[in-house]
Amino acid sequence: DALPGTLTYLAGTSVFGNGGLALSHTYRPGSMSFTTSAGFQHEYRSLRVANIITKDVVAGQENVERGASKEISDTLSLQVDQAMYAQEEWLGLNEKLLLTAAVRGQRSTVNGNPHTYYLFPKAAASYRLTSLPWRTDEVKFRIAYGAAGNPPLLDSPFTPLTGTVYSGQNGLAVGTRRGNSDIKPERQTELEGGVDVTMLDARATLALTGYRRTITDLLLRGNDAPSKGFIQRDINGGKMRNTGIEITAGATPVQSGAVSLVSNLTFSRNVGKIVSLPEL
């Protein structure tokens, strides 16, 4: 860079804290059981990183002040996430049938509206067959549906300000990326089903799973028309779908005393497709 001698000083402080409260109660009338649980979660993340780069430094100097060209950057970020959940689980039919239903509500300061709770439900069912022929220990059928959210980028809701000098006065100017005060998490829903087989006193296993995952309200950062005064903007839009299968087979041909030989084979296939994209 034609400026010999470079010094850099980088310092950062990262703070991450999380806490929560969970309550669970199990009620067993007869041969069945009801398990009710609920909880609250709180997460806090803060980061500050300062970097000073000085060029054209006099030989032998180690002070970042002793240079002709200085570059200073300072990054500050803060994110607070909160969530509440409730779940009900029922186990019956001699512990063969398991039903689960739950809902989770979460909010974050990285959303356009930090006070809005977004709800994500889930439900699952499984049934076990036992006392089967051909040395089959158990066959379990299962199906599940669930939703989850992926939060926006930390700076998505805000339009940045950049430093500038106007008429000799230090000030701030509007940046080239337009923030979105309506930005929200992208939503992922998945439907999954499968069967698990255990044989030969648990020395052979086979698991088959098929799923379809759909992601809506994709988080996109696209180009904007310069005539609007901005170059980029953040939006929710579009839809993506993943369809796949997973097959896992396991065997324990040797299991004697302290010696065991375990073998596993897994096959998976996933096909992704962009179903739709918004007009930016």
Accessible surface in RSA format (square Angstrom, percent):
REM  Atomic radii and reference values for relative SASA: ProtOr
REM  Chains: A
REM  Algorithm: Lee & Richards
REM  Probe-radius: 1.40
REM  Slices: 20
REM RES _ NUM      All-atoms   Total-Side   Main-Chain    Non-polar    All polar
REM                ABS   REL    ABS   REL    ABS   REL    ABS   REL    ABS   REL
RES ASP A   1   121.26  84.9  47.48  47.3  73.78 174.5  50.19 118.1  71.08  70.9
RES ALA A   2   102.61  94.3  59.09  91.2  43.52  99.0  77.61 109.3  25.00  66.2
RES LEU A   3    62.53  34.8  59.22  42.4   3.31   8.3  59.34  41.7   3.19   8.6
RES PRO A   4   102.82  74.9  89.96  82.0  12.86  46.7 101.85  84.1   0.97   6.0
RES GLY A   5    40.78  50.3   0.00   N/A  40.78  50.3  27.67  75.9  13.11  29.4
RES THR A   6    80.39  57.2  48.76  49.4  31.63  75.4  36.26  48.7  44.14  66.7
RES LEU A   7    39.50  22.0  37.89  27.1   1.61   4.1  39.50  27.7   0.00   0.0
RES THR A   8    91.30  64.9  65.94  66.9  25.36  60.4  60.78  81.6  30.52  46.1
RES TYR A   9   127.12  59.3 125.18  71.2   1.94   5.0  88.40  66.4  38.72  47.7
RES LEU A  10   117.41  65.4  88.67  63.4  28.73  72.2  88.67  62.3  28.73  77.3
RES ALA A  11    42.99  39.5  34.62  53.4   8.37  19.0  40.89  57.6   2.10   5.6
RES GLY A  12    56.28  69.4   0.00   N/A  56.28  69.4  15.24  41.8  41.03  91.9
RES THR A  13    88.63  63.0  82.64  83.8   6.00  14.3  53.32  71.6  35.31  53.4
RES SER A  14    88.15  74.5  56.59  75.5  31.55  72.7  29.87  63.6  58.27  81.6
RES VAL A  15    73.18  48.2  69.31  62.7   3.87   9.3  72.02  62.6   1.16   3.1
RES PHE A  16   112.59  56.3  82.53  51.1  30.07  78.2  82.53  50.0  30.07  86.1
RES GLY A  17    29.83  36.8   0.00   N/A  29.83  36.8  29.73  81.6   0.10   0.2
RES ASN A  18   100.73  69.5  67.10  64.8  33.63  81.0  10.61  25.5  90.12  87.1
RES GLY A  19    41.02  50.6   0.00   N/A  41.02  50.6  36.15  99.2   4.87  10.9
RES GLY A  20    61.64  76.0   0.00   N/A  61.64  76.0  17.66  48.5  43.98  98.5
RES LEU A  21   117.80  65.6 112.36  80.4   5.44  13.7 114.79  80.6   3.00   8.1
RES ALA A  22    72.19  66.4  46.53  71.8  25.66  58.4  46.78  65.9  25.41  67.3
RES LEU A  23   121.24  67.5 116.75  83.5   4.49  11.3 119.85  84.2   1.39   3.7
RES SER A  24    85.53  72.3  46.98  62.7  38.54  88.8  35.78  76.2  49.75  69.7
RES HIS A  25   120.90  66.1 117.01  81.3   3.88   9.9  80.81  83.3  40.08  46.6
RES THR A  26    51.64  36.7  29.15  29.6  22.49  53.6  12.61  16.9  39.03  59.0
RES TYR A  27   127.15  59.4 125.48  71.4   1.67   4.4  89.58  67.3  37.57  46.3
RES ARG A  28   173.25  72.7 146.71  74.8  26.54  63.2  47.96  65.5 125.29  75.9
RES PRO A  29    44.86  32.7  30.47  27.8  14.39  52.3  39.96  33.0   4.90  30.5
RES GLY A  30    76.54  94.4   0.00   N/A  76.54  94.4  44.40 121.8  32.14  72.0
RES SER A  31    84.86  71.7  56.45  75.3  28.41  65.4  42.77  91.1  42.09  59.0
RES MET A  32    70.61  36.6  67.43  44.6   3.18   7.6  58.19  49.5  12.42  16.5
RES SER A  33    17.45  14.7  17.17  22.9   0.29   0.7   8.47  18.0   8.98  12.6
RES PHE A  34    70.23  35.1  69.41  43.0   0.82   2.1  69.41  42.1   0.82   2.4
RES THR A  35    33.74  24.0  32.97  33.4   0.77   1.8  22.00  29.6  11.74  17.7
RES THR A  36    67.59  48.1  65.65  66.6   1.94   4.6  50.70  68.1  16.89  25.5
RES SER A  37    21.44  18.1  19.91  26.6   1.52   3.5  14.38  30.6   7.05   9.9
RES ALA A  38    43.09  39.6  41.90  64.7   1.19   2.7  42.18  59.4   0.91   2.4
RES GLY A  39    13.03  16.1   0.00   N/A  13.03  16.1   8.01  22.0   5.02  11.2
RES PHE A  40    76.39  38.2  75.36  46.7   1.03   2.7  75.36  45.7   1.03   2.9
RES GLN A  41    71.62  40.1  71.30  52.1   0.32   0.8  20.87  44.4  50.75  38.5
RES HIS A  42    63.65  34.8  63.41  44.1   0.24   0.6  45.79  47.2  17.86  20.8
RES GLU A  43    55.47  31.8  55.27  41.8   0.20   0.5   7.72  14.9  47.75  39.0
RES TYR A  44    80.12  37.4  80.12  45.6   0.00   0.0  49.93  37.5  30.18  37.2
RES ARG A  45    89.88  37.7  88.84  45.3   1.04   2.5  40.41  55.2  49.47  30.0
RES SER A  46    25.03  21.2  22.39  29.9   2.65   6.1  14.49  30.9  10.54  14.8
RES LEU A  47    71.99  40.1  67.73  48.5   4.26  10.7  69.09  48.5   2.89   7.8
RES ARG A  48   124.24  52.2 122.31  62.3   1.93   4.6  41.17  56.3  83.07  50.3
RES VAL A  49    45.85  30.2  44.27  40.1   1.58   3.8  44.27  38.5   1.58   4.3
RES ALA A  50    37.00  34.0  36.70  56.6   0.31   0.7  36.82  51.9   0.18   0.5
RES ASN A  51    35.49  24.5  34.44  33.3   1.05   2.5   4.05   9.7  31.44  30.4
RES ILE A  52    47.13  26.8  47.13  35.1   0.00   0.0  47.13  33.9   0.00   0.0
RES ILE A  53    47.39  27.0  47.39  35.3   0.00   0.0  47.39  34.1   0.00   0.0
RES THR A  54     0.00   0.0   0.00   0.0   0.00   0.0   0.00   0.0   0.00   0.0
RES LYS A  55    46.24  22.6  46.24  28.4   0.00   0.0  12.83  11.5  33.41  35.6
RES ASP A  56    56.21  39.4  49.87  49.6   6.34  15.0   1.13   2.7  55.08  54.9
RES VAL A  57    17.74  11.7   4.89   4.4  12.85  31.0   5.35   4.6  12.39  33.6
RES VAL A  58   106.27  69.9  97.40  88.2   8.87  21.4 104.75  91.0   1.52   4.1
RES ALA A  59    98.46  90.5  68.80 106.2  29.66  67.5  79.03 111.3  19.43  51.5
RES GLY A  60    79.55  98.1   0.00   N/A  79.55  98.1  42.97 117.9  36.59  81.9
RES GLN A  61    75.79  42.4  65.42  47.8  10.37  24.7   4.14   8.8  71.65  54.3
RES GLU A  62   158.95  91.3 131.82  99.7  27.13  64.6  45.04  87.1 113.91  93.0
RES ASN A  63    68.63  47.3  60.60  58.6   8.02  19.3  19.64  47.3  48.99  47.3
RES VAL A  64    36.39  23.9  34.60  31.3   1.79   4.3  34.60  30.1   1.79   4.9
RES GLU A  65   115.77  66.5 104.41  79.0  11.36  27.0  30.34  58.7  85.43  69.8
RES ARG A  66   114.34  48.0 106.48  54.3   7.86  18.7  34.20  46.7  80.15  48.6
RES GLY A  67    16.04  19.8   0.00   N/A  16.04  19.8   5.01  13.8  11.03  24.7
RES ALA A  68    80.93  74.4  39.83  61.5  41.10  93.5  49.51  69.7  31.41  83.2
RES SER A  69    37.84  32.0  33.06  44.1   4.78  11.0  17.14  36.5  20.70  29.0
RES LYS A  70   100.34  48.9  68.76  42.2  31.57  75.2  44.22  39.8  56.11  59.8
RES GLU A  71    87.14  50.0  80.85  61.2   6.30  15.0  38.66  74.8  48.48  39.6
RES ILE A  72   128.16  72.9  91.67  68.3  36.48  87.9  92.30  66.5  35.85  97.3
RES SER A  73    63.21  53.4  56.59  75.5   6.62  15.3  47.91 102.0  15.30  21.4
RES ASP A  74    64.78  45.4  34.55  34.4  30.23  71.5  21.49  50.6  43.29  43.2
RES THR A  75    72.40  51.5  69.21  70.2   3.19   7.6  42.06  56.5  30.34  45.9
RES LEU A  76   113.58  63.3  85.31  61.0  28.27  71.1  85.44  60.0  28.14  75.7
RES SER A  77    28.24  23.9  15.96  21.3  12.27  28.3  13.41  28.6  14.82  20.8
RES LEU A  78    99.72  55.5  83.39  59.7  16.33  41.0  83.93  58.9  15.79  42.5
RES GLN A  79    29.43  16.5  29.14  21.3   0.29   0.7   3.19   6.8  26.25  19.9
RES VAL A  80    33.05  21.7  30.70  27.8   2.35   5.7  30.70  26.7   2.35   6.4
RES ASP A  81    29.69  20.8  28.78  28.6   0.91   2.1  20.20  47.5   9.49   9.5
RES GLN A  82    36.43  20.4  34.14  25.0   2.29   5.5   5.43  11.6  31.00  23.5
RES ALA A  83     3.94   3.6   3.81   5.9   0.13   0.3   3.84   5.4   0.10   0.3
RES MET A  84    92.71  48.0  90.88  60.1   1.84   4.4  55.33  47.0  37.38  49.5
RES TYR A  85    61.89  28.9  53.60  30.5   8.29  21.6  39.52  29.7  22.36  27.6
RES ALA A  86    48.99  45.0  46.89  72.4   2.10   4.8  47.25  66.5   1.73   4.6
RES GLN A  87    46.74  26.1  41.80  30.5   4.94  11.8   4.32   9.2  42.41  32.2
RES GLU A  88    68.47  39.3  65.70  49.7   2.76   6.6  51.71 100.0  16.76  13.7
RES GLU A  89    55.36  31.8  54.37  41.1   0.99   2.4   2.83   5.5  52.53  42.9
RES TRP A  90    47.67  19.1  47.24  22.9   0.42   1.0  43.89  23.4   3.78   6.1
RES LEU A  91    50.32  28.0  49.24  35.2   1.09   2.7  49.24  34.6   1.09   2.9
RES GLY A  92     0.15   0.2   0.00   N/A   0.15   0.2   0.15   0.4   0.00   0.0
RES LEU A  93   100.99  56.2  88.53  63.3  12.46  31.3  96.29  67.6   4.70  12.7
RES ASN A  94   112.02  77.3  95.30  92.1  16.72  40.3  22.31  53.7  89.71  86.7
RES GLU A  95   104.58  60.0 100.59  76.1   3.99   9.5  20.30  39.3  84.28  68.8
RES LYS A  96    63.66  31.1  61.37  37.7   2.29   5.5  16.62  15.0  47.05  50.1
RES LEU A  97    39.56  22.0  39.56  28.3   0.00   0.0  39.56  27.8   0.00   0.0
RES LEU A  98    58.91  32.8  58.28  41.7   0.63   1.6  58.28  40.9   0.63   1.7
RES LEU A  99    74.94  41.7  73.47  52.6   1.47   3.7  73.71  51.8   1.23   3.3
RES THR A 100    20.07  14.3  14.72  14.9   5.35  12.8  10.42  14.0   9.65  14.6
RES ALA A 101    55.01  50.6  52.21  80.6   2.80   6.4  52.49  73.9   2.52   6.7
RES ALA A 102    17.98  16.5   7.46  11.5  10.52  23.9  12.64  17.8   5.35  14.2
RES VAL A 103    62.66  41.2  60.81  55.1   1.85   4.5  62.08  53.9   0.59   1.6
RES ARG A 104    84.45  35.5  84.24  42.9   0.21   0.5  36.34  49.7  48.12  29.2
RES GLY A 105     6.57   8.1   0.00   N/A   6.57   8.1   3.68  10.1   2.89   6.5
RES GLN A 106    39.49  22.1  39.10  28.6   0.39   0.9   9.92  21.1  29.57  22.4
RES ARG A 107    66.40  27.9  63.94  32.6   2.45   5.8   6.13   8.4  60.27  36.5
RES SER A 108     9.64   8.1   8.31  11.1   1.33   3.1   9.64  20.5   0.00   0.0
RES THR A 109    56.27  40.0  47.56  48.2   8.71  20.8  47.30  63.5   8.97  13.6
RES VAL A 110     1.88   1.2   1.54   1.4   0.34   0.8   1.88   1.6   0.00   0.0
RES ASN A 111     4.65   3.2   2.53   2.4   2.11   5.1   0.00   0.0   4.65   4.5
RES GLY A 112    17.59  21.7   0.00   N/A  17.59  21.7   0.00   0.0  17.59  39.4
RES ASN A 113    73.25  50.5  69.42  67.1   3.83   9.2  22.32  53.7  50.93  49.2
RES PRO A 114    49.26  35.9  43.61  39.8   5.65  20.5  43.61  36.0   5.65  35.1
RES HIS A 115   136.69  74.7 124.31  86.4  12.38  31.7  87.11  89.8  49.58  57.7
RES THR A 116    50.77  36.1  44.89  45.5   5.89  14.0  38.55  51.8  12.22  18.5
RES TYR A 117    69.08  32.3  49.54  28.2  19.54  50.9  42.15  31.7  26.93  33.2
RES TYR A 118    48.87  22.8  46.44  26.4   2.43   6.3  36.89  27.7  11.98  14.8
RES LEU A 119   110.06  61.3 102.97  73.7   7.09  17.8 102.97  72.3   7.09  19.1
RES PHE A 120     9.98   5.0   5.63   3.5   4.36  11.3   5.63   3.4   4.36  12.5
RES PRO A 121    52.54  38.3  52.41  47.8   0.14   0.5  52.41  43.3   0.14   0.9
RES LYS A 122    98.26  47.9  93.88  57.6   4.39  10.4  47.74  43.0  50.53  53.8
RES ALA A 123    48.68  44.8  46.29  71.4   2.40   5.5  46.82  65.9   1.86   4.9
RES ALA A 124    41.59  38.2  33.34  51.4   8.25  18.8  37.35  52.6   4.24  11.2
RES ALA A 125    30.35  27.9  26.48  40.9   3.87   8.8  28.41  40.0   1.94   5.1
RES SER A 126    20.20  17.1  17.37  23.2   2.83   6.5  11.93  25.4   8.27  11.6
RES TYR A 127    78.13  36.5  77.94  44.3   0.20   0.5  47.53  35.7  30.60  37.7
RES ARG A 128    64.47  27.1  64.47  32.9   0.00   0.0  22.21  30.4  42.25  25.6
RES LEU A 129    65.78  36.6  65.33  46.7   0.44   1.1  65.78  46.2   0.00   0.0
RES THR A 130    45.59  32.4  33.35  33.8  12.24  29.2  24.00  32.2  21.59  32.6
RES SER A 131   114.58  96.8  69.81  93.2  44.77 103.1  52.42 111.6  62.16  87.1
RES LEU A 132    53.25  29.7  36.49  26.1  16.76  42.1  37.69  26.5  15.55  41.8
RES PRO A 133    77.75  56.7  65.42  59.6  12.33  44.8  77.01  63.6   0.74   4.6
RES TRP A 134   211.16  84.7 188.02  91.0  23.14  54.3 170.25  90.8  40.91  66.4
RES ARG A 135   157.96  66.3 139.48  71.1  18.48  44.0  71.69  98.0  86.28  52.3
RES THR A 136    18.14  12.9  12.24  12.4   5.90  14.1   4.84   6.5  13.30  20.1
RES ASP A 137    48.49  34.0  33.15  33.0  15.35  36.3  26.29  61.9  22.21  22.1
RES GLU A 138    43.80  25.1  43.56  33.0   0.24   0.6   8.19  15.8  35.61  29.1
RES VAL A 139    21.11  13.9  21.11  19.1   0.00   0.0  21.11  18.3   0.00   0.0
RES LYS A 140    61.68  30.1  61.68  37.8   0.00   0.0   8.01   7.2  53.67  57.2
RES PHE A 141   101.40  50.7  99.59  61.7   1.81   4.7  99.77  60.5   1.62   4.6
RES ARG A 142    56.44  23.7  47.72  24.3   8.72  20.8  34.69  47.4  21.75  13.2
RES ILE A 143    96.87  55.1  94.73  70.6   2.14   5.2  95.96  69.1   0.91   2.5
RES ALA A 144    38.04  35.0  35.32  54.5   2.71   6.2  37.52  52.8   0.51   1.4
RES TYR A 145    92.59  43.2  88.81  50.5   3.78   9.8  66.96  50.3  25.63  31.6
RES GLY A 146    21.97  27.1   0.00   N/A  21.97  27.1  18.00  49.4   3.98   8.9
RES ALA A 147    16.10  14.8   0.00   0.0  16.10  36.6   1.42   2.0  14.68  38.9
RES ALA A 148    50.42  46.4  48.42  74.7   2.01   4.6  50.31  70.9   0.11   0.3
RES GLY A 149    22.81  28.1   0.00   N/A  22.81  28.1   1.80   4.9  21.02  47.1
RES ASN A 150    75.02  51.7  73.34  70.9   1.68   4.0  20.10  48.4  54.91  53.1
RES PRO A 151    59.02  43.0  50.65  46.2   8.37  30.4  50.67  41.8   8.35  51.9
RES PRO A 152     8.23   6.0   0.00   0.0   8.23  29.9   0.48   0.4   7.75  48.1
RES LEU A 153   108.93  60.7 105.34  75.4   3.59   9.0 107.84  75.7   1.10   3.0
RES LEU A 154    67.17  37.4  58.98  42.2   8.19  20.6  59.17  41.6   8.00  21.5
RES ASP A 155    61.27  42.9  59.71  59.4   1.56   3.7  30.77  72.4  30.49  30.4
RES SER A 156     3.74   3.2   3.74   5.0   0.00   0.0   0.00   0.0   3.74   5.2
RES PRO A 157    16.65  12.1   4.95   4.5  11.69  42.5   4.95   4.1  11.69  72.7
RES PHE A 158   121.58  60.8 118.75  73.6   2.83   7.4 121.58  73.7   0.00   0.0
RES THR A 159    50.73  36.1  31.42  31.9  19.31  46.0  18.30  24.6  32.43  49.0
RES PRO A 160    49.45  36.0  40.16  36.6   9.29  33.8  49.45  40.8   0.00   0.0
RES LEU A 161   104.88  58.4  76.13  54.5  28.75  72.3  76.13  53.5  28.75  77.4
RES THR A 162    69.79  49.6  65.53  66.4   4.26  10.2  57.85  77.7  11.93  18.0
RES GLY A 163    64.14  79.1   0.00   N/A  64.14  79.1  27.32  75.0  36.82  82.5
RES THR A 164    53.08  37.8  42.51  43.1  10.57  25.2  25.35  34.1  27.73  41.9
RES VAL A 165   107.10  70.5  79.89  72.3  27.21  65.6  79.89  69.4  27.21  73.8
RES TYR A 166   175.07  81.7 172.01  97.9   3.07   8.0 126.51  95.1  48.57  59.9
RES SER A 167    96.57  81.6  52.15  69.6  44.42 102.3  47.36 100.8  49.21  68.9
RES GLY A 168    67.07  82.7   0.00   N/A  67.07  82.7  32.82  90.1  34.25  76.7
RES GLN A 169   127.98  71.6 126.05  92.1   1.93   4.6  42.44  90.3  85.54  64.9
RES ASN A 170   135.02  93.1 102.78  99.3  32.24  77.6  32.93  79.2 102.09  98.7
RES GLY A 171    30.27  37.3   0.00   N/A  30.27  37.3  28.58  78.4   1.69   3.8
RES LEU A 172   126.21  70.3  92.68  66.3  33.53  84.3  92.72  65.1  33.49  90.1
RES ALA A 173    39.98  36.8  33.74  52.1   6.23  14.2  39.98  56.3   0.00   0.0
RES VAL A 174    96.77  63.7  74.01  67.0  22.77  54.9  74.01  64.3  22.77  61.8
RES GLY A 175     5.47   6.8   0.00   N/A   5.47   6.8   3.19   8.8   2.29   5.1
RES THR A 176    82.45  58.6  79.24  80.3   3.21   7.7  50.61  68.0  31.83  48.1
RES ARG A 177    20.37   8.6  20.03  10.2   0.33   0.8  11.39  15.6   8.98   5.4
RES ARG A 178    76.39  32.1  76.18  38.8   0.21   0.5  26.08  35.6  50.32  30.5
RES GLY A 179    16.12  19.9   0.00   N/A  16.12  19.9   1.26   3.5  14.86  33.3
RES ASN A 180    34.28  23.6  30.98  29.9   3.30   7.9   9.19  22.1  25.09  24.2
RES SER A 181    80.94  68.4  69.66  93.0  11.28  26.0  41.61  88.6  39.33  55.1
RES ASP A 182   116.45  81.6  98.29  97.8  18.15  42.9  31.09  73.2  85.35  85.1
RES ILE A 183     2.01   1.1   1.23   0.9   0.78   1.9   1.23   0.9   0.78   2.1
RES LYS A 184    75.26  36.7  75.26  46.2   0.00   0.0  25.71  23.1  49.55  52.8
RES PRO A 185    10.41   7.6   5.31   4.8   5.10  18.5   5.31   4.4   5.10  31.7
RES GLU A 186    27.17  15.6  26.79  20.3   0.38   0.9   1.50   2.9  25.67  21.0
RES ARG A 187    75.56  31.7  75.04  38.3   0.52   1.2  29.41  40.2  46.14  28.0
RES GLN A 188    63.34  35.4  62.46  45.6   0.88   2.1  10.06  21.4  53.28  40.4
RES THR A 189    31.99  22.8  30.92  31.3   1.08   2.6  15.52  20.8  16.47  24.9
RES GLU A 190    34.69  19.9  31.96  24.2   2.73   6.5  15.04  29.1  19.65  16.0
RES LEU A 191    96.12  53.5  92.39  66.1   3.74   9.4  92.39  64.9   3.74  10.1
RES GLU A 192    56.45  32.4  55.01  41.6   1.44   3.4   6.39  12.4  50.06  40.9
RES GLY A 193    25.34  31.2   0.00   N/A  25.34  31.2  18.59  51.0   6.74  15.1
RES GLY A 194    19.46  24.0   0.00   N/A  19.46  24.0  11.19  30.7   8.27  18.5
RES VAL A 195    29.27  19.3  29.14  26.4   0.12   0.3  29.14  25.3   0.12   0.3
RES ASP A 196    36.46  25.5  34.78  34.6   1.68   4.0  21.05  49.5  15.41  15.4
RES VAL A 197    30.31  19.9  28.73  26.0   1.59   3.8  28.73  25.0   1.59   4.3
RES THR A 198    35.54  25.3  35.54  36.0   0.00   0.0  13.54  18.2  22.00  33.3
RES MET A 199    63.22  32.7  63.22  41.8   0.00   0.0  33.66  28.6  29.56  39.2
RES LEU A 200    70.75  39.4  69.76  49.9   0.99   2.5  70.17  49.3   0.58   1.6
RES ASP A 201   105.21  73.7  85.44  85.0  19.77  46.8  29.52  69.5  75.70  75.5
RES ALA A 202    67.32  61.9  49.43  76.3  17.89  40.7  49.51  69.7  17.81  47.2
RES ARG A 203    85.27  35.8  81.28  41.4   3.99   9.5  24.11  33.0  61.16  37.1
RES ALA A 204    24.38  22.4  23.74  36.6   0.64   1.5  24.38  34.3   0.00   0.0
RES THR A 205    64.24  45.7  57.25  58.0   6.99  16.7  44.08  59.2  20.16  30.5
RES LEU A 206    69.73  38.8  67.79  48.5   1.94   4.9  68.43  48.1   1.30   3.5
RES ALA A 207    30.01  27.6  29.13  44.9   0.89   2.0  29.13  41.0   0.88   2.3
RES LEU A 208    69.00  38.4  68.75  49.2   0.25   0.6  69.00  48.5   0.00   0.0
RES THR A 209    20.04  14.3  13.97  14.2   6.08  14.5   6.69   9.0  13.35  20.2
RES GLY A 210    29.54  36.4   0.00   N/A  29.54  36.4  22.24  61.0   7.31  16.4
RES TYR A 211    27.37  12.8  18.27  10.4   9.10  23.7   9.57   7.2  17.80  21.9
RES ARG A 212   124.61  52.3 121.64  62.0   2.96   7.1  37.57  51.3  87.04  52.8
RES ARG A 213    59.81  25.1  59.81  30.5   0.00   0.0   5.35   7.3  54.46  33.0
RES THR A 214    21.15  15.0  20.49  20.8   0.66   1.6  11.60  15.6   9.55  14.4
RES ILE A 215    18.28  10.4  18.28  13.6   0.00   0.0  18.28  13.2   0.00   0.0
RES THR A 216    44.79  31.9  44.79  45.4   0.00   0.0  35.26  47.4   9.53  14.4
RES ASP A 217    43.81  30.7  41.64  41.4   2.17   5.1   0.36   0.9  43.45  43.3
RES LEU A 218    15.75   8.8  15.75  11.3   0.00   0.0  15.75  11.1   0.00   0.0
RES LEU A 219    47.31  26.3  24.11  17.3  23.20  58.3  24.80  17.4  22.51  60.6
RES LEU A 220    48.20  26.8  42.26  30.2   5.94  14.9  46.02  32.3   2.18   5.9
RES ARG A 221    93.00  39.0  60.16  30.7  32.84  78.2  31.25  42.7  61.75  37.4
RES GLY A 222     7.68   9.5   0.00   N/A   7.68   9.5   7.68  21.1   0.00   0.0
RES ASN A 223   112.25  77.4 100.45  97.1  11.79  28.4  26.77  64.4  85.48  82.6
RES ASP A 224    12.05   8.4   2.37   2.4   9.68  22.9   3.38   8.0   8.67   8.6
RES ALA A 225    43.87  40.3  33.67  52.0  10.20  23.2  39.55  55.7   4.32  11.5
RES PRO A 226   109.39  79.7  93.97  85.7  15.42  56.0  95.40  78.8  13.99  86.9
RES SER A 227   113.22  95.7  66.55  88.8  46.68 107.5  60.32 128.5  52.90  74.1
RES LYS A 228   114.91  56.1  86.88  53.3  28.02  66.7  62.53  56.3  52.38  55.8
RES GLY A 229    56.76  70.0   0.00   N/A  56.76  70.0  36.25  99.5  20.51  45.9
RES PHE A 230    38.70  19.4  37.17  23.0   1.53   4.0  38.32  23.2   0.38   1.1
RES ILE A 231    92.61  52.7  92.61  69.0   0.00   0.0  92.61  66.7   0.00   0.0
RES GLN A 232    63.52  35.5  63.52  46.4   0.00   0.0   5.76  12.3  57.76  43.8
RES ARG A 233    45.00  18.9  45.00  22.9   0.00   0.0   3.50   4.8  41.51  25.2
RES ASP A 234     6.09   4.3   4.80   4.8   1.29   3.1   3.07   7.2   3.02   3.0
RES ILE A 235    21.28  12.1  21.20  15.8   0.08   0.2  21.20  15.3   0.08   0.2
RES ASN A 236    35.60  24.6  11.24  10.9  24.36  58.7   9.43  22.7  26.17  25.3
RES GLY A 237    11.26  13.9   0.00   N/A  11.26  13.9  11.26  30.9   0.00   0.0
RES GLY A 238    17.01  21.0   0.00   N/A  17.01  21.0   2.95   8.1  14.06  31.5
RES LYS A 239    64.63  31.5  64.63  39.7   0.00   0.0  19.96  18.0  44.66  47.6
RES MET A 240    52.85  27.4  52.85  35.0   0.00   0.0  29.41  25.0  23.45  31.1
RES ARG A 241    60.09  25.2  59.33  30.2   0.76   1.8   8.33  11.4  51.77  31.4
RES ASN A 242    19.62  13.5  19.62  19.0   0.00   0.0   0.44   1.1  19.18  18.5
RES THR A 243    56.03  39.8  54.38  55.1   1.65   3.9  48.93  65.7   7.10  10.7
RES GLY A 244     7.08   8.7   0.00   N/A   7.08   8.7   5.85  16.0   1.23   2.7
RES ILE A 245    78.24  44.5  78.08  58.2   0.16   0.4  78.08  56.2   0.16   0.4
RES GLU A 246    77.90  44.7  77.21  58.4   0.70   1.7  10.82  20.9  67.09  54.8
RES ILE A 247    63.16  35.9  62.38  46.5   0.78   1.9  62.38  44.9   0.78   2.1
RES THR A 248    48.76  34.7  48.37  49.0   0.39   0.9  32.87  44.1  15.89  24.0
RES ALA A 249    37.21  34.2  35.53  54.8   1.68   3.8  35.69  50.3   1.51   4.0
RES GLY A 250    11.95  14.7   0.00   N/A  11.95  14.7   7.55  20.7   4.39   9.8
RES ALA A 251    45.71  42.0  42.48  65.6   3.23   7.3  43.10  60.7   2.60   6.9
RES THR A 252    23.52  16.7  21.10  21.4   2.42   5.8   5.14   6.9  18.37  27.8
RES PRO A 253    79.37  57.8  47.66  43.4  31.72 115.3  59.70  49.3  19.68 122.3
RES VAL A 254    62.53  41.1  60.15  54.5   2.39   5.8  62.53  54.3   0.00   0.0
RES GLN A 255   108.60  60.7  84.95  62.1  23.64  56.3  17.34  36.9  91.26  69.2
RES SER A 256    79.04  66.8  68.86  91.9  10.18  23.5  35.87  76.4  43.18  60.5
RES GLY A 257    84.73 104.5   0.00   N/A  84.73 104.5  45.50 124.9  39.23  87.9
RES ALA A 258   112.86 103.8  65.14 100.5  47.72 108.5  77.56 109.2  35.31  93.5
RES VAL A 259    96.70  63.6  94.07  85.2   2.63   6.3  96.70  84.0   0.00   0.0
RES SER A 260    67.96  57.4  36.59  48.8  31.37  72.3  22.08  47.0  45.88  64.3
RES LEU A 261    97.53  54.3  96.90  69.3   0.63   1.6  97.53  68.5   0.00   0.0
RES VAL A 262    94.00  61.9  66.69  60.4  27.31  65.8  66.69  57.9  27.31  74.1
RES SER A 263    61.51  52.0  55.68  74.3   5.83  13.4  26.08  55.5  35.43  49.6
RES ASN A 264   104.94  72.4  71.19  68.8  33.75  81.3  24.00  57.8  80.95  78.2
RES LEU A 265   133.57  74.4 130.56  93.4   3.01   7.6 132.12  92.8   1.45   3.9
RES THR A 266    89.80  63.9  60.51  61.3  29.29  69.8  44.58  59.9  45.22  68.4
RES PHE A 267   105.93  53.0 102.45  63.5   3.48   9.1 105.51  64.0   0.42   1.2
RES SER A 268    74.76  63.2  51.73  69.0  23.03  53.0  15.95  34.0  58.81  82.4
RES ARG A 269   145.16  60.9 138.67  70.7   6.49  15.4  40.52  55.4 104.63  63.4
RES ASN A 270    82.60  57.0  52.58  50.8  30.02  72.3  26.38  63.5  56.22  54.3
RES VAL A 271    70.96  46.7  65.93  59.7   5.02  12.1  68.84  59.8   2.12   5.8
RES GLY A 272    49.26  60.8   0.00   N/A  49.26  60.8  15.69  43.1  33.57  75.2
RES LYS A 273   135.45  66.1 129.31  79.3   6.14  14.6  77.09  69.4  58.36  62.2
RES ILE A 274    88.30  50.2  68.28  50.9  20.02  48.2  68.28  49.2  20.02  54.3
RES VAL A 275    59.82  39.4  34.00  30.8  25.82  62.2  34.46  29.9  25.36  68.8
RES SER A 276    54.93  46.4  47.16  62.9   7.78  17.9  42.09  89.6  12.84  18.0
RES LEU A 277   114.48  63.8  84.23  60.3  30.25  76.0  85.31  59.9  29.17  78.5
RES PRO A 278    44.68  32.6  21.86  19.9  22.82  82.9  32.79  27.1  11.89  73.9
RES GLU A 279   171.63  98.5 143.94 108.9  27.69  65.9  62.99 121.8 108.64  88.7
RES LEU A 280    98.45  54.8  49.21  35.2  49.24 123.8  55.10  38.7  43.35 116.7
END  Absolute sums over single chains surface
CHAIN  1 A    18090.0      14706.8       3383.2      10952.0       7138.1
END  Absolute sums over all chains
TOTAL         18090.0      14706.8       3383.2      10952.0       7138.1
